[in-house]
Amino acid sequence: MAEVAVYVELCTRLSRFVQLQPSDGHCKELQEVLDEVVALYERVDVLEQRAVNTSLVGFSAMDDLVLLSLHKLLGSFVISASSVALQERVFRTLTHVLRRCKPRMRGFQPGQVQRRLSFVQSCVLYLPSPPEAGGDGEGIPGSVALSSQPEELRLVILQSLRELLDDEGQEKQVIQLQVDQQHFFAYLVAALLYVSQRDRCREAALQAIEVLKCVLLFIRDPQTLRQYLPGVAAGLWKSANAPQQASKVIVAALDCLAVTLDLCIADDHLPGDGEVKQQQQRFTLEAIRQSFETQKEETDQPDDLPSSKSDKWLETTAINLDLLLSRMFAASATAVAAGTSTGLPRSSWRVRCALARLCGTVMLRCRRALQISFFRCYDELLVLRGDAIAEVSSEADAVLQKLQMSALSSEERLRVLPEMGDRFQMLLSTLVLKLETEHEATKVHFVRTLRGYLSFLGSSLTPYLDASMESIYSSLCRVVAFAALDIELVVHQKIPSAPAEDKSNDKTAQNVVVSQFQKRLRYFNEEASVQEVFAMLRDVGAVSTPAGFIDSAFMLLSEGATETGSADVMLVLNEFLRAYCSKKKDSNDSMDIHLIGRILEDLLALEGWEERTSHGSSRALVYQRALMVECIGVCAEIISAEFKLFLLYVLYPLVEQLGSQSVEVERAALAALEKVYFFTGYESLEELFQSNMDYFVDSLCARLEQLDAYPMTAFVVEALLRHTRLASLPLVNEVASSLLRSIDLYQDSPYVDGLLRALNNLLSSIARDAQENEHKTVPTLGDDEAERQTPPRSLLSNFIREMKVLANDGIDALDVEVEADKEEKESAPEASVKGAMPLEYDEIQPDSQEDEQDKDEDVSGYRTLVIDIMDRCGYFLVESDPIACCLVLSLIEEGVRFLSHHQKQLLPLVARMWPELLPRLRVENRAIVTGTVRVITTFAETAGDFVGGRFVESVWPVLRSQMQSINFGTDAKSSQLTRAMLLISKPHDEAASDAGVENELSAVSGTRKTQEIRQLLAILKCLTIVCQQSETVTRLVPKITRVCCKFLSHAAPREVVLQASELFAALVQLNGDEVFCIVAALADWVPPAPPSVRFARYEPYAVQRFYRGHLSGLREQTKYCRDNASILMKRLFS
């Protein structure tokens, strides 16, 4: 009861201000009273929430009294006071009172409506006047400009209006408004739209749209609302499309527009709606009976009724709304791509949900009035149905399902479906015209719309697509205009499911990862956009009949120009076929094996398989051939294990493309072969080749002798040997003999490069197999057997043995009677022999290892084959072509390494090749010189002292002159900026784990590895190996040291400094004294003091004089070597 008394006392004080004139004191006192009223309401609300049994019967009467007092104050005292704080408190109090009085104010009686409108009018006086009112609102009392009114005041005004007009939960009823009331609501609608468009406060704009929605629901009269519809639609679109508009405001505007359309032009509110429903049911049996009975009573009087004004208005409104919807959907599609602040932000899923609801209203509720916008909204719903957000896709799908299941009648279905087929073709044609559009999002929007048609309608579109497949296929080729295969980006496709199980084979196929180059399109650059386009192609292929698009594809391939290629046609066909890769064999949608056979037959008959060796051949033909190869892999993926039926027809063409000179075609062939072996049940690509090796070898050997007709055969052999190995010696002999015969026939032709590459791969394969077999058959020696093992032969015994081998032309010269040998040794005085020889002489031990290896026929056969290949290589050492010459040198190096364990065959071969090899050191081409030096290095590593003397006499003078011409420091050329210089260096912790030489020796890192540096590294490596393997070069130690000391310079590349340090370490093992003198002079090393006075004293000048004698002529070249020379002094002589 105390609260009621306080409330009565506050109402009395509040009503007193109605008759007073505004002043500062009165305004302050009124604000205090309003604050106390609000505080009272808050206390009472707490009591009501706690369900306290308090006698509050008198509160209803007091609420009405407060509401009346506030209404009068708003019309007199408050509007005259012009106090913003007072106005805000009054409206806040009014909001609380309206919330308490709302149950008693609801109703649609004329008195109740008039009372609510009076309160609304009092609130509207304080809203900013819209420009449509004219004169900037000067004739309206209390009106202010939008910029001068505080946002807080505007928010409480809008909240009061919402409390007055919100009828949520109340029974809906149409109100018949008078003319002046219609004008008032027109002003209110304009004011609310003005606030929603111009207010910078997003919360105020949102509240204005919500109040506008309440106003429209309050009126509910279609005839009255149609007067406001054009302005409301345009105003809401401006509010939603305002720069940097909040997503909540956009959603509210779109929902309000949907409510407006539903209230104004819904099908239920249009005249003749009953006749339309009867017309929709005229195909039922009951409708036919009624029409037959009424047909007799109808007269023949014509109905020449003129079209009413409402029909013309509705037609004009439909056109305007369709234009608005088109702008709305276009802006929502391009807002992000344009990079501007205009347009609906499709990034907000709430906006997309609101768009789906708006489209649902147009299609489900306003289908008659907005018939011209039906397909526009249908397209947008199809795009939203594929949205990644579940709420958006479910909202759009619910509308589409309702439309398909219940909204459309049978007659409408029969009429709409052909239009949808035409609409699909029209959208595809529009997409073709939009390909040159700047913004990619516009094109992607069309692609998603087409995907929506295909996924939603499905097989219903099949007849329409098949009927116009040729034009659709041509349009799709223009859409996916092929640009290139990006060889810098590899895409990996994992095939997780194993192929069909073969009962005869218990092996389980493992997952395979197929790698292909990324496809680039001309009109779509983003990766997501390209994937959308490919998904659309797969959807079209899944809906269309396979035989139809296969006919169209090969018809276009046969008509395509040979110079530009038909990569677009093949790309579309491959994506069409990929739609059937995931289909099960027993399903109705799976592709027949006969169609696959027809595809392969027509594909292999095309002219694009022939590779043009000319440099001017079009890249489009290369891309077309790569896509043709990819098509075979797709066919294997479709029918999986049944592809074995076509294996012999496609295997050689695929292997032929595997040896293509174009890396795009080679990668595509490798990917296709990996799919073939996986789906046909083989464990690996090598097993596939091994199982069909006889077929390959027969075909290749026949074509190797006809290179004029089959110029790419050598590259096919190279590719085949690169991906597999020849398991048996007969196959190796057959391939090798064919290659050698072909080399003899075409040694002066341009095919010799490919033949040499193939021969190089064959030799590498032989060496790899021999190395693996050697590791498998190495015996494990026990302790007793290790003790019985003979010690290694001395250098002299090796020399005598090598001379005997050369004298007997490779025949084993060691088959000498042991007894005679012993007698000769006993008769000769041991001391005199050793005195005459520079090295110690030991008995020659038989080479039991070679004798055991000779017993293996395969090893002997491979060795004979390699020697034959090496002999043929001698013909091409004088080849002027650098590529051929480098290939020959690589072959020789590989062959020498293979024969390193067979000294009886190696040494005669080295002796025969040595005279032909030396002239290659004096050519101008650095690559040839580098390759020759590497071959000599291999000779020194395998033959040892056998080439030591020859090296001293014939090789060292040439290498010395070449090294003397290479300088680092001030005389060297300035190195250019390279990619290696831009790489981020390793952290210190990681670098600390590297070799100590790299951390201590100072040198230049990240330099460009030119041919000159490569040649120098090869020479230094050769000198190092020769010094390690042969003592014959001991007399060259001073010369080598003086020539190579300049490569210790800190201005030299790091690789050169490291290799030079290894060379000096090898030189120290031969003659450390000579090396010490040079390195000490380079490092300016100071000898320690004499340990005793008996030694002669020395002076620093004497040391410097000694150093100058050793470094005469080298000062300019070695002035940068002091730091590294000091490090070598510590390492080599400490």
Sequence and secondary structure as in RCSB ss.txt:
>XXXX:A:sequence
MAEVAVYVELCTRLSRFVQLQPSDGHCKELQEVLDEVVALYERVDVLEQRAVNTSLVGFSAMDDLVLLSLHKLLG
SFVISASSVALQERVFRTLTHVLRRCKPRMRGFQPGQVQRRLSFVQSCVLYLPSPPEAGGDGEGIPGSVALSSQP
EELRLVILQSLRELLDDEGQEKQVIQLQVDQQHFFAYLVAALLYVSQRDRCREAALQAIEVLKCVLLFIRDPQTL
RQYLPGVAAGLWKSANAPQQASKVIVAALDCLAVTLDLCIADDHLPGDGEVKQQQQRFTLEAIRQSFETQKEETD
QPDDLPSSKSDKWLETTAINLDLLLSRMFAASATAVAAGTSTGLPRSSWRVRCALARLCGTVMLRCRRALQISFF
RCYDELLVLRGDAIAEVSSEADAVLQKLQMSALSSEERLRVLPEMGDRFQMLLSTLVLKLETEHEATKVHFVRTL
RGYLSFLGSSLTPYLDASMESIYSSLCRVVAFAALDIELVVHQKIPSAPAEDKSNDKTAQNVVVSQFQKRLRYFN
EEASVQEVFAMLRDVGAVSTPAGFIDSAFMLLSEGATETGSADVMLVLNEFLRAYCSKKKDSNDSMDIHLIGRIL
EDLLALEGWEERTSHGSSRALVYQRALMVECIGVCAEIISAEFKLFLLYVLYPLVEQLGSQSVEVERAALAALEK
VYFFTGYESLEELFQSNMDYFVDSLCARLEQLDAYPMTAFVVEALLRHTRLASLPLVNEVASSLLRSIDLYQDSP
YVDGLLRALNNLLSSIARDAQENEHKTVPTLGDDEAERQTPPRSLLSNFIREMKVLANDGIDALDVEVEADKEEK
ESAPEASVKGAMPLEYDEIQPDSQEDEQDKDEDVSGYRTLVIDIMDRCGYFLVESDPIACCLVLSLIEEGVRFLS
HHQKQLLPLVARMWPELLPRLRVENRAIVTGTVRVITTFAETAGDFVGGRFVESVWPVLRSQMQSINFGTDAKSS
QLTRAMLLISKPHDEAASDAGVENELSAVSGTRKTQEIRQLLAILKCLTIVCQQSETVTRLVPKITRVCCKFLSH
AAPREVVLQASELFAALVQLNGDEVFCIVAALADWVPPAPPSVRFARYEPYAVQRFYRGHLSGLREQTKYCRDNA
SILMKRLFS
>XXXX:A:secstr
 HHHHHHHHHHHHHHGGGGS   HHHHHHHHHHHHHHHHHHHHHHHHHHTT     THHHHHHHHHHHHHHHHHH
THHHHH  HHHHHHHHHHHHHHHHHHHHHH   SHHHHHHHHHHHHHHHTTS   GGGSGGGTTSTT   TTTS 
HHHHHHHHHHHHHHH  TTS        HHHHHHHHHHHHHHHHHHHH S HHHHHHHHHHHHHHHHHH  HHHH
HHHHHHHHHHHHHHHTSTT  HHHHHHHHHHHHHHHHHHH GGGSTTHHHHHHHHTTTSHHHHHHHHHHHTT   
        HHHHHHHHHHHHHHHHHHHHHHHHHHHHHHTSS S  TT HHHHHHHHHHHHIIIIISTTTTGGGHH
HHHHHHHHHHT SSHHHHHHHHHHHHHIIIIIS HHHHHHHHHHHHHHHHHHHHHHHHTTT S HHHHHHHHHHH
HHHHHHHGGGGHHHHHHTHHHHHHHHHHHT EEEEEEEEEEEEEE S     TT       EEEEEEEEEESS  
SHHHHHHHHHHHHHHHHHS HHHHHHHHHHHHHHS TTT  HHHHHHHHHHHHTTSSS TTSTTS  HHHHHHHH
HHHHTSGGGS   STT  HHHHHHHHHHHHHHHHHHHHHGGGGGGGHHHHHHHHHHHHT SSHHHHHHHHHHHHH
HHHHTT SSHHHHHHHTHHHHHHHHHHHHT TTT TTHHHHHHHHHHH    SHHHHHHHHHHHHHHHHHSTTST
THHHHHHHHHHHHHHHHHHHHHHHHHS     HHHHHHS     HHHHHHHHHHHHHTTTS TT   HHHHHHHH
HHS HHHHHHHSSS        HHHHHHHT HHHHHHHHHHHHHHHHHGGGTT S HHHHHHHHHHHHHHHHHGG
G HHHHHHHHHHHHHHHGGGGGSS HHHHHHHHHHHHHHHHHHGGGTHHHIIIIIHHHHHHHHHT   SSSS   
   HHHHS    HHHHHTS HHHHHS  B S    HHHHHHHHHHHHHHHHHHH SGGGGGHHHHHHHHGGGG T
TSBHHHHHHHHHHHHHHHHHHHHHHHHHHHHHHT      SSTTS    HHHHHHHHHHHTTT HHHHTT HHHH
HHHHHHHH 
